[in-house]
Amino acid sequence: MRGLKTVFFLSLISLNLNALAQIKVDITRPADNAIPFAVAPFAGSFETATIIAADLNRSGRFKVISPMQIPQQINSINQITPALWQSLNVTYAVAGSVSGNNISFELGNVLNKQLLDKRSFNTNNAQQTRRVAHQIADIIFEKITGIAGAFDSRVAYVETSGRNYALVVADADGFSPRAILNSKEPIFSPAWSPNGSQLAYSTLEGKRSSLVVQDLYSGNRRVISAAPGINSAPSWSPDGNSIALTLSKDGNPEIYIIAVNSGALTRLTNHPGIDTEPSWGRDGYIYFTSDRGGQPQIYRVSSNGGATELITSSGNYNAQAAVSPDGKYLVNMQRVGSNFGIAITNLATRTTQRLSNGGQDESPSFSGNGQMIIYASKHGLEAISTDGKVRQTISNSANIRDPAWSPKLP
């Protein structure tokens, strides 16, 4: 496990790959109270229903029955014969159709034929069709659970092959991986802008550290900080106008804020210890790692500056903080003894729960709805729910690191 002083320059595992790894999500432990659900085959498209079913299944919150168990072919909730469904222990179902560029669906109760939602979408290509399926799954998830879905989102990560590095963006279900940057030099710490249209990251291109912002639609890249020394660990402000980062231009790593458009700098910390890995919360505080107390722990400081406050005390090493989208929780890499795992802290009560004990778990990142946490382990990429009840294996490739889950896409 890397130490705090070398957190800016990862020792990435070198493996030989011929192409971008296709990540694949497998549920290793669903929730005990997973909701039985039926996804009827969509008329005109086998793929749409398959994507919706896969999304709901991998959330761990739903248990989608096999299409072979569905007792009748339906394209709308009104076509349901409740008596045929009573033995399936299923309350809800979705049905729909695809005709040309139009995708329509209905969500309802199979026992009383109550219509819960009904919508139509227009698409122009296969990629949009996949996205609409994810959006339908989000609608179902929120309608049934009361929690916003996060299927219509993406994951960014760094992939290595020998001495080649790629910054990759893929759909949250692992499909459509696309390298937005290929480099012979290391790439670190991708961070999503609040609207999901840009990524900030650190790179050693040109044999020097710099912080880059890249637009995902145009591909345009802009260096926003190339100060002497370290330019590392970006974290966007909630309004997207500023980025918190680590700079060592004056000799010691400290936390700064940089205005994205003007480049104006504001220094937040000034301490002989190492201050690094900022994470900007919705509460106006910036959470960061510091060894100022002798061991790495998580502190916070107002984005307007001022006194710092110790946040973590459980474990002998806490680093790589990430704040949940609602600002209520903080997740971080935690060492207990010699075991590195993922821990979550309720910021109101300051109670901490250990979520994983993989030994080398690191780089946690919240999903856009705050319900899941993706992280890197010695086995690859994994995810766990904030209550620890749902576990997912996303990739078994140990050459994929630094995952970052996007907010809801524009």
matplotlib code that plots the C-alpha trace (Angstrom):
import matplotlib.pyplot as plt

x = [0.0, 1.4, 2.4, 1.2, 4.4, 4.1, 0.3, 0.8, 2.7, 1.0, 2.9, 0.5, 0.6, 1.9, 0.1, 0.0, -3.4, -4.3, -7.3, -9.4, -10.8, -14.5, -15.6, -18.4, -20.6, -21.5, -23.5, -21.6, -24.2, -27.7, -29.7, -31.6, -34.8, -34.4, -37.7, -39.0, -39.7, -40.7, -39.3, -41.5, -39.8, -40.3, -42.0, -39.6, -36.4, -34.9, -32.0, -34.0, -35.6, -32.3, -30.5, -33.3, -33.3, -29.5, -29.5, -32.1, -30.4, -27.0, -28.3, -28.9, -32.2, -34.2, -34.5, -35.7, -37.4, -36.5, -38.4, -39.4, -41.4, -43.5, -47.0, -48.2, -46.9, -47.7, -46.9, -48.9, -50.1, -53.7, -53.1, -52.2, -54.4, -53.7, -54.7, -51.9, -49.3, -50.4, -48.1, -44.9, -44.5, -44.1, -45.9, -44.4, -43.6, -42.5, -43.7, -43.0, -42.2, -39.7, -41.0, -38.5, -36.9, -39.6, -39.3, -42.3, -42.8, -45.4, -44.7, -47.4, -48.7, -49.4, -51.9, -54.3, -53.2, -52.5, -50.4, -47.5, -45.7, -45.9, -43.4, -42.0, -38.6, -37.2, -33.7, -31.4, -28.9, -28.0, -26.0, -29.0, -31.2, -28.9, -29.0, -32.8, -32.9, -30.7, -33.0, -36.0, -34.3, -33.6, -37.3, -38.3, -35.7, -36.9, -40.6, -40.3, -37.7, -38.1, -34.4, -33.0, -31.3, -27.7, -27.8, -27.6, -24.1, -20.5, -17.3, -13.9, -10.7, -7.1, -6.0, -2.4, -0.7, 3.0, 4.2, 1.1, -1.6, -5.2, -7.9, -11.1, -14.8, -17.4, -21.1, -21.8, -22.7, -19.2, -20.3, -18.8, -15.4, -13.6, -10.1, -10.3, -6.5, -3.6, -0.2, 3.3, 3.3, 1.2, -2.3, -3.9, -7.1, -9.8, -12.6, -16.0, -17.4, -20.8, -22.6, -20.8, -19.4, -15.7, -13.0, -10.1, -7.0, -3.3, -0.7, 3.0, 3.0, 6.2, 7.9, 6.3, 3.2, 0.2, -3.6, -5.8, -9.5, -10.9, -14.3, -15.8, -17.8, -15.3, -12.2, -10.6, -8.0, -6.8, -3.9, -5.2, -2.2, 1.4, 3.1, 6.6, 6.3, 3.1, -0.2, -2.5, -5.8, -8.5, -11.9, -14.6, -16.7, -20.4, -21.0, -18.3, -16.5, -13.5, -11.3, -9.6, -6.1, -2.7, 0.2, 3.8, 5.1, 6.4, 8.1, 5.4, 2.2, -0.7, -4.4, -5.4, -8.4, -8.0, -10.7, -11.3, -11.7, -9.2, -6.7, -6.7, -5.3, -6.4, -4.3, -6.3, -3.6, -0.2, 1.3, 4.7, 2.8, 1.7, -1.8, -3.3, -6.3, -9.0, -12.7, -15.2, -18.4, -21.8, -21.5, -18.9, -16.0, -13.1, -12.0, -8.4, -5.7, -2.9, -0.2, 0.0, -1.0, 1.7, -0.4, -2.6, -6.1, -9.0, -9.4, -11.6, -11.3, -13.9, -13.6, -13.3, -10.3, -9.8, -9.1, -8.9, -10.9, -10.0, -12.7, -11.5, -10.1, -10.9, -8.0, -4.3, -4.4, -7.3, -6.9, -8.5, -11.8, -14.9, -18.0, -21.5, -23.6, -26.0, -23.1, -24.1, -21.4, -17.7, -16.0, -12.3, -9.5, -8.8, -6.0, -6.6, -3.5, -2.0, -5.3, -6.5, -10.3, -13.1, -14.9, -17.8, -18.5, -21.8, -20.7, -23.5, -22.9, -19.2, -19.9, -17.8, -18.6, -16.0, -17.4, -14.6, -11.6, -9.8, -6.3, -5.5, -8.8, -8.5, -9.8, -13.5, -16.0, -19.8, -22.4, -24.4, -27.3, -25.0, -26.2, -23.1, -19.3, -16.9, -13.3, -10.1, -8.9, -6.1, -8.5, -9.7, -12.7, -15.5, -18.5, -20.4, -23.6, -23.3, -25.0, -22.7, -25.5, -24.9, -21.6, -20.6, -17.5, -17.0, -13.7, -11.2, -8.4, -5.9, -4.6, -7.6, -7.2, -8.5, -12.2, -14.5, -18.3, -20.0, -23.0, -26.2, -25.5, -26.8]
y = [0.0, 3.3, 5.7, 9.3, 10.8, 9.0, 9.2, 11.5, 9.0, 5.7, 2.4, 1.0, -2.7, -3.5, -6.1, -6.9, -6.1, -6.0, -3.7, -1.8, -4.2, -4.7, -4.3, -6.6, -6.2, -9.3, -9.3, -11.1, -10.3, -8.9, -7.2, -9.6, -7.8, -7.6, -6.7, -9.4, -7.7, -8.7, -7.2, -8.4, -8.7, -5.4, -5.8, -5.0, -5.2, -8.0, -5.8, -3.0, -5.3, -7.1, -3.9, -2.8, -6.2, -6.3, -2.7, -3.6, -6.9, -5.5, -2.8, -5.7, -4.0, -6.0, -9.6, -9.8, -13.1, -15.0, -14.1, -17.8, -17.3, -14.5, -16.1, -14.0, -11.8, -8.2, -4.8, -2.8, -3.1, -3.1, -6.5, -8.2, -11.0, -10.7, -14.3, -15.6, -13.7, -14.5, -17.5, -15.6, -13.5, -10.5, -7.2, -5.0, -5.3, -3.2, -3.7, -1.8, -1.7, -0.3, 0.9, 2.7, 5.5, 5.3, 3.5, 3.4, 1.7, 1.2, 0.4, -1.1, -3.4, -6.9, -7.7, -4.8, -3.5, 0.0, 2.1, 3.7, 5.4, 5.6, 7.4, 7.5, 8.4, 9.1, 7.8, 8.3, 5.5, 2.3, 4.2, 6.4, 3.3, 1.8, 5.1, 5.2, 1.7, 2.9, 5.9, 3.6, 1.6, 4.8, 5.7, 2.3, 2.3, 5.7, 4.9, 1.7, 2.6, 6.3, 6.8, 8.2, 5.7, 5.9, 3.6, 6.5, 7.4, 6.6, 5.4, 6.9, 4.9, 4.6, 1.5, 0.4, -1.8, -2.1, 1.5, 2.7, 4.6, 5.3, 7.4, 5.4, 6.3, 3.6, 3.3, 2.3, -1.2, -1.6, -1.2, 1.2, 1.8, 4.6, 5.9, 9.7, 10.0, 7.7, 8.5, 7.1, 8.9, 8.2, 9.6, 10.1, 10.8, 11.6, 13.7, 14.5, 18.0, 18.4, 18.4, 15.3, 17.0, 17.3, 15.4, 16.9, 14.8, 14.9, 13.8, 13.6, 14.3, 16.2, 14.7, 17.3, 17.3, 19.2, 19.4, 19.1, 19.6, 17.8, 18.2, 14.8, 15.9, 18.0, 16.3, 19.7, 19.6, 22.6, 22.7, 24.7, 24.3, 23.4, 25.0, 23.7, 20.4, 18.6, 19.4, 16.7, 15.3, 17.6, 17.9, 20.1, 22.7, 22.0, 24.9, 23.7, 27.0, 26.0, 23.0, 22.1, 20.5, 19.8, 22.0, 21.9, 24.9, 26.4, 23.2, 21.5, 19.9, 22.2, 22.5, 25.2, 26.3, 27.3, 29.1, 27.0, 30.0, 32.5, 30.3, 32.5, 30.6, 30.6, 28.8, 27.0, 25.2, 26.2, 23.5, 21.6, 18.3, 16.9, 18.1, 16.3, 14.6, 17.3, 16.4, 19.3, 18.7, 20.3, 21.7, 24.2, 22.3, 20.7, 17.4, 16.4, 14.0, 15.2, 13.7, 16.8, 14.7, 12.1, 9.7, 10.2, 11.3, 13.2, 16.8, 19.6, 23.3, 25.8, 26.6, 30.2, 29.3, 29.3, 26.6, 22.9, 20.2, 16.5, 14.3, 10.7, 8.9, 5.3, 3.3, 4.2, 5.5, 7.3, 8.8, 9.4, 10.9, 11.3, 13.1, 11.7, 13.8, 14.8, 15.8, 13.5, 10.8, 10.6, 7.4, 6.8, 4.3, 3.1, 1.0, -1.1, -2.8, -3.7, -4.2, -1.5, -1.4, 1.1, 2.9, 5.2, 8.0, 9.7, 13.3, 14.3, 11.6, 10.9, 7.2, 5.0, 1.7, -0.5, -1.7, -3.8, -5.7, -6.6, -5.7, -3.3, -1.5, 2.2, 5.1, 5.1, 7.1, 7.5, 6.8, 9.8, 8.8, 8.2, 4.6, 2.7, 3.1, 2.0, 1.3, -0.4, -3.6, -6.0, -8.0, -5.1, -2.9, -3.6, -1.8, -1.9, -0.2, 2.4, 0.0, -2.8, -5.1, -5.2, -6.1, -6.1, -7.3, -4.8, -6.0, -8.7, -6.8, -5.4, -3.0, -0.8, 1.8, 5.2, 4.7, 7.8, 7.5, 10.3, 12.3, 11.9, 12.7, 15.8]
z = [0.0, -1.0, 1.8, 2.1, 0.8, -2.5, -2.9, -5.9, -7.9, -7.9, -8.4, -11.0, -11.7, -15.2, -17.2, -20.9, -22.5, -26.2, -25.8, -23.2, -20.6, -20.8, -17.2, -16.2, -13.1, -11.1, -7.9, -5.2, -2.5, -3.1, -0.3, 2.0, 1.2, -2.6, -4.3, -6.7, -10.1, -13.6, -16.8, -19.7, -23.1, -25.0, -28.4, -31.1, -29.0, -26.9, -25.8, -24.1, -21.6, -21.0, -20.1, -17.7, -16.0, -15.7, -14.2, -11.6, -10.8, -10.3, -7.9, -5.4, -4.4, -7.0, -7.8, -11.4, -12.3, -15.4, -18.6, -18.8, -15.5, -16.9, -17.4, -20.3, -23.1, -22.3, -23.9, -21.4, -17.8, -18.8, -20.6, -17.3, -15.9, -12.1, -11.4, -13.6, -11.5, -7.9, -7.5, -8.6, -5.4, -7.7, -7.2, -9.9, -13.6, -16.5, -20.1, -23.3, -26.9, -29.4, -32.7, -35.0, -33.0, -30.3, -27.0, -24.6, -21.3, -18.6, -14.9, -12.8, -10.1, -11.5, -8.7, -9.2, -12.7, -11.2, -13.6, -11.7, -14.6, -18.4, -20.7, -24.2, -25.6, -29.0, -30.0, -32.9, -32.6, -30.7, -28.0, -27.3, -27.1, -24.4, -22.5, -22.6, -21.2, -18.3, -17.8, -17.7, -15.0, -13.1, -13.2, -12.0, -9.2, -7.9, -8.3, -6.2, -3.7, -3.4, -4.1, -7.4, -9.6, -10.9, -13.9, -16.4, -15.3, -16.2, -14.5, -15.2, -14.4, -15.2, -17.1, -17.6, -20.1, -19.7, -19.7, -21.4, -19.6, -20.6, -19.0, -19.8, -19.5, -19.6, -18.9, -15.3, -16.4, -18.0, -21.6, -24.2, -22.7, -24.5, -23.9, -23.8, -23.2, -24.0, -22.6, -22.0, -18.7, -15.6, -15.2, -11.7, -9.8, -12.4, -11.0, -12.6, -12.9, -11.2, -14.5, -15.8, -18.9, -17.9, -16.1, -14.2, -13.6, -12.9, -15.4, -15.7, -19.5, -20.5, -17.4, -15.1, -13.0, -14.2, -13.7, -16.8, -17.4, -20.4, -22.1, -22.8, -25.8, -27.7, -26.4, -25.7, -23.0, -21.0, -18.4, -15.5, -13.2, -13.9, -10.9, -9.9, -8.0, -7.4, -9.1, -7.8, -6.5, -8.0, -6.5, -8.0, -6.1, -6.2, -8.6, -11.0, -10.9, -8.8, -8.1, -4.8, -5.4, -3.8, -4.8, -3.5, -5.4, -2.1, -1.1, 1.0, -0.2, 0.8, -0.2, -2.6, -4.6, -8.2, -10.2, -13.4, -15.7, -14.4, -12.7, -9.6, -6.6, -2.9, -0.3, 2.4, 4.5, 5.8, 7.9, 8.1, 7.7, 4.3, 3.3, 0.3, -1.4, -1.0, -1.4, -1.7, 0.3, -0.2, 3.4, 2.2, 3.8, 2.0, 3.5, 3.1, 4.3, 6.6, 8.7, 10.9, 13.9, 13.3, 11.3, 8.2, 9.2, 7.6, 8.5, 7.1, 6.5, 5.2, 1.5, 2.8, 4.9, 8.6, 11.3, 10.5, 12.3, 12.8, 11.4, 11.7, 14.7, 14.1, 12.6, 12.5, 8.9, 7.1, 3.6, 0.2, 1.5, -0.7, 0.4, -0.5, -3.0, -0.2, 2.1, 4.9, 4.7, 4.2, 2.8, 2.9, 2.8, 6.3, 7.8, 10.9, 11.9, 8.5, 6.7, 4.3, 3.8, 3.1, 5.9, 6.0, 8.6, 9.3, 9.5, 11.8, 14.5, 13.6, 13.8, 11.5, 9.9, 8.2, 4.9, 3.4, 4.6, 1.3, 2.6, -0.2, -0.8, -1.9, -4.0, -3.0, -5.0, -4.4, -7.1, -8.2, -5.9, -2.9, -2.5, -3.8, -3.4, -6.1, -5.1, -6.2, -4.6, -5.1, -7.3, -9.5, -9.1, -6.6, -5.2, -2.0, -0.8, 1.9, 4.4, 3.5, 2.4, -1.4, -3.0, -6.6, -8.5, -11.4, -12.8, -12.0, -13.8, -11.3, -14.0, -13.5, -10.8, -9.6, -10.3, -10.2, -10.5, -12.4, -11.3, -13.2, -16.9, -18.6]

ax = plt.figure().add_subplot(projection="3d")
ax.plot(x, y, z, "-o")
ax.set_aspect("equal")
plt.show()
